[in-house]
Amino acid sequence: MALNLIKLCVGCESVEQLEDWIALRVREKMARGEPAEHFHTTRMVPKRVEELTGGGSLYWVIKGIVQCRQKLMDVRPFRDAEGISRCHLVLEPSLARTHFQPRRAFQGWRYLEAKDAPADIGGAGDDADMPLELRRELSELGLL
């Protein structure tokens, strides 16, 4: 069973804003002749890399709610210019929206077992077409 990560998407107001930011970063890399891959840099290096890269995702908490995920392709540890250990979480550039799941603030990232991760949105009768604010309010009330 795949293992996931969960992280706060600091400074991001919506899934659409995150999508726009990712697209911009990929376009900038392509313009510089770099590989068109997307990654997130983090200080701590996960220890359970094989479980994460075996089908895991990074779930994003936006404004206190898990709203989307990105498939985790690779984990690449490195040392920055100051000699500090960091890693790149290499992610698929496309986002998969998930059912809302409220989360309290935390620092860094956390492991997220598959059984605790919100399901993707996309099936018939799903709440994907519901207005964002309504989905948020119903989720906060425990009705979604």
Salt bridges, closest charged atoms under 4 A:
GLU13 OE1 - LYS63 NZ 2.99
GLU16 OE2 - ARG97 NH2 2.99
GLU19 OE1 - ARG97 NH2 3.67
GLU34 OE2 - ARG32 NE 3.00
GLU37 OE2 - ARG76 NH1 2.62
GLU51 OE2 - ARG48 NE 2.89
ASP74 OD2 - ARG76 NE 3.15
ASP80 OD2 - ARG86 NE 2.74
GLU113 OE2 - ARG48 NH2 3.80
ASP116 OD2 - LYS115 NZ 3.28
ASP120 OD2 - ARG69 NH2 2.64
ASP126 OD1 - HIS99 NE2 3.24
ASP127 OD1 - HIS99 ND1 3.53
